[in-house]
Amino acid sequence: MSSTTGLILSYAIGIIFAVGGLLFILFLDERRFLFGIPYLVIGLVLIAGVKRSQRRRPPPGDEDTPSH
């Protein structure tokens, strides 16, 4: 699996969890927060983790080792 595919799948899974959590909060009558908040938090953590991992990665060709 390429890096781009993994990135897209990670974002997609995070979005699915976050949207699912919001839908649970909005449409469940009983125990909406018991089911909705954990899914929402998992989705947001996944999305934030993917964003942080992309920010830490140096751009291609910008390594610390000088090329001779």
N, CA, C and O atoms as CSV, one atom per row, in Angstrom:
chain,resi,resn,atom,element,x,y,z
A,1,MET,N,N,0.858,-1.165,0.000
A,1,MET,CA,C,0.000,0.000,0.000
A,1,MET,C,C,0.907,1.232,0.000
A,1,MET,O,O,1.851,1.313,0.786
A,2,SER,N,N,0.627,2.154,-0.854
A,2,SER,CA,C,1.451,3.351,-0.941
A,2,SER,C,C,1.099,4.319,0.187
A,2,SER,O,O,0.089,4.159,0.873
A,3,SER,N,N,1.936,5.303,0.357
A,3,SER,CA,C,1.735,6.289,1.412
A,3,SER,C,C,0.461,7.099,1.181
A,3,SER,O,O,-0.252,7.425,2.131
A,4,THR,N,N,0.183,7.416,-0.050
A,4,THR,CA,C,-1.013,8.195,-0.360
A,4,THR,C,C,-2.284,7.400,-0.066
A,4,THR,O,O,-3.257,7.943,0.458
A,5,THR,N,N,-2.268,6.126,-0.403
A,5,THR,CA,C,-3.437,5.281,-0.132
A,5,THR,C,C,-3.673,5.151,1.363
A,5,THR,O,O,-4.813,5.228,1.821
A,6,GLY,N,N,-2.609,4.956,2.124
A,6,GLY,CA,C,-2.734,4.874,3.579
A,6,GLY,C,C,-3.245,6.161,4.178
A,6,GLY,O,O,-4.039,6.145,5.119
A,7,LEU,N,N,-2.794,7.270,3.641
A,7,LEU,CA,C,-3.246,8.576,4.115
A,7,LEU,C,C,-4.741,8.762,3.862
A,7,LEU,O,O,-5.476,9.209,4.742
A,8,ILE,N,N,-5.177,8.420,2.667
A,8,ILE,CA,C,-6.595,8.561,2.313
A,8,ILE,C,C,-7.456,7.633,3.172
A,8,ILE,O,O,-8.505,8.043,3.669
A,9,LEU,N,N,-7.018,6.395,3.347
A,9,LEU,CA,C,-7.792,5.451,4.161
A,9,LEU,C,C,-7.843,5.889,5.624
A,9,LEU,O,O,-8.877,5.744,6.275
A,10,SER,N,N,-6.746,6.421,6.143
A,10,SER,CA,C,-6.738,6.883,7.530
A,10,SER,C,C,-7.696,8.053,7.728
A,10,SER,O,O,-8.449,8.087,8.701
A,11,TYR,N,N,-7.666,9.002,6.812
A,11,TYR,CA,C,-8.624,10.113,6.882
A,11,TYR,C,C,-10.061,9.606,6.759
A,11,TYR,O,O,-10.943,10.059,7.489
A,12,ALA,N,N,-10.298,8.676,5.847
A,12,ALA,CA,C,-11.655,8.155,5.640
A,12,ALA,C,C,-12.181,7.460,6.894
A,12,ALA,O,O,-13.336,7.652,7.273
A,13,ILE,N,N,-11.342,6.661,7.532
A,13,ILE,CA,C,-11.776,5.969,8.754
A,13,ILE,C,C,-12.058,6.979,9.860
A,13,ILE,O,O,-13.034,6.838,10.596
A,14,GLY,N,N,-11.209,7.997,9.981
A,14,GLY,CA,C,-11.441,9.035,10.985
A,14,GLY,C,C,-12.738,9.790,10.741
A,14,GLY,O,O,-13.489,10.072,11.675
A,15,ILE,N,N,-12.991,10.110,9.495
A,15,ILE,CA,C,-14.224,10.833,9.152
A,15,ILE,C,C,-15.450,9.957,9.410
A,15,ILE,O,O,-16.468,10.443,9.902
A,16,ILE,N,N,-15.356,8.678,9.081
A,16,ILE,CA,C,-16.481,7.768,9.318
A,16,ILE,C,C,-16.799,7.687,10.809
A,16,ILE,O,O,-17.966,7.738,11.197
A,17,PHE,N,N,-15.764,7.561,11.649
A,17,PHE,CA,C,-16.003,7.503,13.093
A,17,PHE,C,C,-16.588,8.819,13.607
A,17,PHE,O,O,-17.525,8.806,14.405
A,18,ALA,N,N,-16.046,9.953,13.161
A,18,ALA,CA,C,-16.528,11.244,13.650
A,18,ALA,C,C,-17.981,11.495,13.223
A,18,ALA,O,O,-18.800,11.936,14.029
A,19,VAL,N,N,-18.289,11.217,11.975
A,19,VAL,CA,C,-19.663,11.419,11.493
A,19,VAL,C,C,-20.611,10.438,12.175
A,19,VAL,O,O,-21.726,10.809,12.541
A,20,GLY,N,N,-20.183,9.204,12.345
A,20,GLY,CA,C,-21.015,8.225,13.044
A,20,GLY,C,C,-21.294,8.642,14.478
A,20,GLY,O,O,-22.410,8.480,14.970
A,21,GLY,N,N,-20.282,9.179,15.147
A,21,GLY,CA,C,-20.487,9.661,16.510
A,21,GLY,C,C,-21.482,10.809,16.563
A,21,GLY,O,O,-22.333,10.864,17.451
A,22,LEU,N,N,-21.370,11.725,15.609
A,22,LEU,CA,C,-22.337,12.833,15.563
A,22,LEU,C,C,-23.746,12.326,15.287
A,22,LEU,O,O,-24.710,12.811,15.878
A,23,LEU,N,N,-23.865,11.350,14.390
A,23,LEU,CA,C,-25.194,10.802,14.098
A,23,LEU,C,C,-25.784,10.093,15.312
A,23,LEU,O,O,-26.983,10.195,15.570
A,24,PHE,N,N,-24.944,9.374,16.057
A,24,PHE,CA,C,-25.433,8.746,17.292
A,24,PHE,C,C,-25.937,9.804,18.266
A,24,PHE,O,O,-26.996,9.642,18.872
A,25,ILE,N,N,-25.179,10.885,18.415
A,25,ILE,CA,C,-25.574,11.940,19.353
A,25,ILE,C,C,-26.885,12.594,18.904
A,25,ILE,O,O,-27.734,12.920,19.735
A,26,LEU,N,N,-27.046,12.780,17.617
A,26,LEU,CA,C,-28.232,13.478,17.124
A,26,LEU,C,C,-29.487,12.605,17.086
A,26,LEU,O,O,-30.580,13.093,17.373
A,27,PHE,N,N,-29.350,11.328,16.737
A,27,PHE,CA,C,-30.535,10.532,16.436
A,27,PHE,C,C,-30.886,9.436,17.437
A,27,PHE,O,O,-31.990,8.894,17.377
A,28,LEU,N,N,-29.994,9.095,18.345
A,28,LEU,CA,C,-30.361,8.105,19.355
A,28,LEU,C,C,-31.134,8.800,20.468
A,28,LEU,O,O,-30.849,9.948,20.810
A,29,ASP,N,N,-32.112,8.100,21.027
A,29,ASP,CA,C,-32.888,8.678,22.117
A,29,ASP,C,C,-32.237,8.394,23.463
A,29,ASP,O,O,-31.918,9.312,24.219
A,30,GLU,N,N,-32.046,7.115,23.752
A,30,GLU,CA,C,-31.430,6.749,25.018
A,30,GLU,C,C,-29.950,6.443,24.806
A,30,GLU,O,O,-29.558,5.888,23.780
A,31,ARG,N,N,-29.170,6.800,25.753
A,31,ARG,CA,C,-27.730,6.514,25.751
A,31,ARG,C,C,-27.009,7.097,24.545
A,31,ARG,O,O,-26.049,6.513,24.043
A,32,ARG,N,N,-27.470,8.233,24.093
A,32,ARG,CA,C,-26.843,8.843,22.910
A,32,ARG,C,C,-25.413,9.252,23.191
A,32,ARG,O,O,-24.553,9.117,22.321
A,33,PHE,N,N,-25.138,9.749,24.391
A,33,PHE,CA,C,-23.779,10.179,24.706
A,33,PHE,C,C,-22.870,8.997,25.002
A,33,PHE,O,O,-21.664,9.063,24.764
A,34,LEU,N,N,-23.441,7.919,25.520
A,34,LEU,CA,C,-22.652,6.719,25.809
A,34,LEU,C,C,-22.065,6.127,24.533
A,34,LEU,O,O,-20.940,5.628,24.545
A,35,PHE,N,N,-22.803,6.176,23.446
A,35,PHE,CA,C,-22.317,5.652,22.170
A,35,PHE,C,C,-21.695,6.733,21.297
A,35,PHE,O,O,-20.720,6.465,20.595
A,36,GLY,N,N,-22.232,7.938,21.323
A,36,GLY,CA,C,-21.794,8.978,20.405
A,36,GLY,C,C,-20.447,9.585,20.728
A,36,GLY,O,O,-19.620,9.775,19.835
A,37,ILE,N,N,-20.214,9.893,21.998
A,37,ILE,CA,C,-18.980,10.588,22.350
A,37,ILE,C,C,-17.735,9.728,22.112
A,37,ILE,O,O,-16.757,10.244,21.572
A,38,PRO,N,N,-17.721,8.445,22.487
A,38,PRO,CA,C,-16.507,7.662,22.182
A,38,PRO,C,C,-16.198,7.578,20.687
A,38,PRO,O,O,-15.036,7.688,20.294
A,39,TYR,N,N,-17.204,7.388,19.861
A,39,TYR,CA,C,-16.967,7.334,18.413
A,39,TYR,C,C,-16.476,8.679,17.882
A,39,TYR,O,O,-15.580,8.724,17.039
A,40,LEU,N,N,-17.050,9.756,18.366
A,40,LEU,CA,C,-16.624,11.085,17.943
A,40,LEU,C,C,-15.172,11.345,18.352
A,40,LEU,O,O,-14.390,11.875,17.563
A,41,VAL,N,N,-14.818,10.977,19.568
A,41,VAL,CA,C,-13.448,11.183,20.054
A,41,VAL,C,C,-12.464,10.331,19.255
A,41,VAL,O,O,-11.398,10.818,18.878
A,42,ILE,N,N,-12.802,9.074,18.994
A,42,ILE,CA,C,-11.920,8.211,18.206
A,42,ILE,C,C,-11.696,8.816,16.818
A,42,ILE,O,O,-10.568,8.841,16.327
A,43,GLY,N,N,-12.749,9.293,16.198
A,43,GLY,CA,C,-12.620,9.901,14.868
A,43,GLY,C,C,-11.742,11.136,14.884
A,43,GLY,O,O,-10.901,11.314,14.003
A,44,LEU,N,N,-11.930,11.990,15.877
A,44,LEU,CA,C,-11.121,13.198,15.957
A,44,LEU,C,C,-9.659,12.888,16.258
A,44,LEU,O,O,-8.764,13.554,15.737
A,45,VAL,N,N,-9.409,11.884,17.091
A,45,VAL,CA,C,-8.032,11.483,17.387
A,45,VAL,C,C,-7.357,10.922,16.134
A,45,VAL,O,O,-6.190,11.213,15.874
A,46,LEU,N,N,-8.081,10.127,15.366
A,46,LEU,CA,C,-7.512,9.594,14.122
A,46,LEU,C,C,-7.171,10.708,13.139
A,46,LEU,O,O,-6.090,10.711,12.551
A,47,ILE,N,N,-8.083,11.642,12.961
A,47,ILE,CA,C,-7.844,12.746,12.029
A,47,ILE,C,C,-6.671,13.604,12.506
A,47,ILE,O,O,-5.810,13.975,11.708
A,48,ALA,N,N,-6.634,13.918,13.793
A,48,ALA,CA,C,-5.537,14.734,14.319
A,48,ALA,C,C,-4.203,13.997,14.211
A,48,ALA,O,O,-3.176,14.616,13.929
A,49,GLY,N,N,-4.209,12.688,14.431
A,49,GLY,CA,C,-2.976,11.916,14.317
A,49,GLY,C,C,-2.442,11.891,12.902
A,49,GLY,O,O,-1.232,11.979,12.693
A,50,VAL,N,N,-3.319,11.772,11.941
A,50,VAL,CA,C,-2.877,11.776,10.541
A,50,VAL,C,C,-2.308,13.147,10.181
A,50,VAL,O,O,-1.288,13.241,9.497
A,51,LYS,N,N,-2.967,14.203,10.642
A,51,LYS,CA,C,-2.471,15.556,10.362
A,51,LYS,C,C,-1.092,15.776,10.980
A,51,LYS,O,O,-0.203,16.340,10.342
A,52,ARG,N,N,-0.918,15.328,12.224
A,52,ARG,CA,C,0.383,15.503,12.886
A,52,ARG,C,C,1.465,14.696,12.216
A,52,ARG,O,O,2.602,15.155,12.108
A,53,SER,N,N,1.137,13.502,11.762
A,53,SER,CA,C,2.155,12.682,11.106
A,53,SER,C,C,2.581,13.298,9.781
A,53,SER,O,O,3.734,13.146,9.378
A,54,GLN,N,N,1.686,13.982,9.103
A,54,GLN,CA,C,2.034,14.641,7.849
A,54,GLN,C,C,2.866,15.900,8.090
A,54,GLN,O,O,3.711,16.255,7.269
A,55,ARG,N,N,2.632,16.557,9.187
A,55,ARG,CA,C,3.363,17.780,9.490
A,55,ARG,C,C,4.806,17.481,9.873
A,55,ARG,O,O,5.693,18.282,9.577
A,56,ARG,N,N,5.068,16.341,10.527
A,56,ARG,CA,C,6.410,16.007,10.969
A,56,ARG,C,C,7.296,15.506,9.849
A,56,ARG,O,O,8.519,15.613,9.935
A,57,ARG,N,N,6.705,14.965,8.804
A,57,ARG,CA,C,7.480,14.376,7.719
A,57,ARG,C,C,8.124,15.473,6.871
A,57,ARG,O,O,7.429,16.364,6.381
A,58,PRO,N,N,9.468,15.414,6.690
A,58,PRO,CA,C,10.109,16.423,5.846
A,58,PRO,C,C,9.760,16.209,4.383
A,58,PRO,O,O,9.497,15.081,3.968
A,59,PRO,N,N,9.753,17.271,3.605
A,59,PRO,CA,C,9.465,17.120,2.174
A,59,PRO,C,C,10.560,16.306,1.491
A,59,PRO,O,O,11.698,16.303,1.961
A,60,PRO,N,N,10.248,15.624,0.406
A,60,PRO,CA,C,11.247,14.813,-0.290
A,60,PRO,C,C,12.428,15.666,-0.737
A,60,PRO,O,O,12.257,16.763,-1.268
A,61,GLY,N,N,13.633,15.137,-0.510
A,61,GLY,CA,C,14.835,15.851,-0.920
A,61,GLY,C,C,15.318,16.864,0.106
A,61,GLY,O,O,16.283,17.582,-0.156
A,62,ASP,N,N,14.676,16.942,1.264
A,62,ASP,CA,C,15.069,17.898,2.294
A,62,ASP,C,C,15.589,17.169,3.530
A,62,ASP,O,O,15.227,17.519,4.654
A,63,GLU,N,N,16.431,16.162,3.330
A,63,GLU,CA,C,16.990,15.398,4.427
A,63,GLU,C,C,18.141,16.168,5.055
A,63,GLU,O,O,18.681,17.104,4.467
A,64,ASP,N,N,18.505,15.751,6.270
A,64,ASP,CA,C,19.597,16.411,6.985
A,64,ASP,C,C,20.967,16.034,6.440
A,64,ASP,O,O,21.930,16.781,6.617
A,65,THR,N,N,21.066,14.896,5.785
A,65,THR,CA,C,22.373,14.472,5.282
A,65,THR,C,C,22.701,15.202,3.985
A,65,THR,O,O,21.902,15.209,3.049
A,66,PRO,N,N,23.887,15.820,3.935
A,66,PRO,CA,C,24.255,16.501,2.689
A,66,PRO,C,C,24.651,15.496,1.622
A,66,PRO,O,O,25.272,14.478,1.924
A,67,SER,N,N,24.299,15.774,0.394
A,67,SER,CA,C,24.656,14.888,-0.706
A,67,SER,C,C,25.946,15.382,-1.334
A,67,SER,O,O,26.077,16.564,-1.650
A,68,HIS,N,N,26.905,14.469,-1.514
A,68,HIS,CA,C,28.194,14.833,-2.092
A,68,HIS,C,C,28.286,14.326,-3.495
A,68,HIS,O,O,29.302,14.530,-4.160
